């Protein structure tokens, strides 16, 4: 998608260590590349270890520091081992970006609420909600010990308006909003900021075909800014929330969707 560590990028995350889940592809990859461009050492965590290794090599090839780790956000044992690997390599974790989710790379059904299987409902909640909780639970002690940290959870603009045939996905992303606000209350006394980003319908596929582009283009008519949304449109908000510029912001959600949802 033409993403790279551009030399004109700033160094707003210089000296920071970031752990990003679901970072081997799509928007997650864009977060990883931009965070590295901003000076962070980045752990690329994903079920797809070969894909994560490719992203880490991209970062290293452009003089950044990247580490690929295999991670299943629904498995506490695997998470604990992954977090230990990051700390062993980089010394700490300053930023946690919970991007891993069921949606496109891990596909979901698009059917009416009464046609959805119980198994898929539970899988969605396990990845999108429980996975976010488990990652925060594993990383928070590190941030508490240093009295600082940034946690960024990824919700979705659909949580504010609903989307037909996606009730399990929308419900999971609405849960992330409540989780974010509550965790911000719990961790504020430890100097940890917890915020969320709610992207819109994004052309996140790495090699989209015409059908995919047409599908993504359907969101344009509802936007104040009438164009497709790309991963590059979202990463700036993530850098802001990960940087010192947002040190007095917590429990908030930034909607990045070109003005489809206004609140």
Protein Blocks (a to p, Z undefined) as FASTA:
>chain_A
ZZacdfkbccflgoiacddehilgcjllmmmmmmmmnopacddddfblmlmmmmmmmmmm
nopacddddddfkbmklmmmmmmmmmmmnopafbdcdfbccfklmccddddfklpcfklm
mmmmmmmmmmmmmmmmmmmmmmmmnopacddddddfklmnopghilmmmmmmmmmmmmmm
mmmmmmmmnopacdddddddddfbfbdcfklmmmmmmmmmmpmblcdddfklmmmmmmmm
mmmklmmgghiacddehhmagZZ
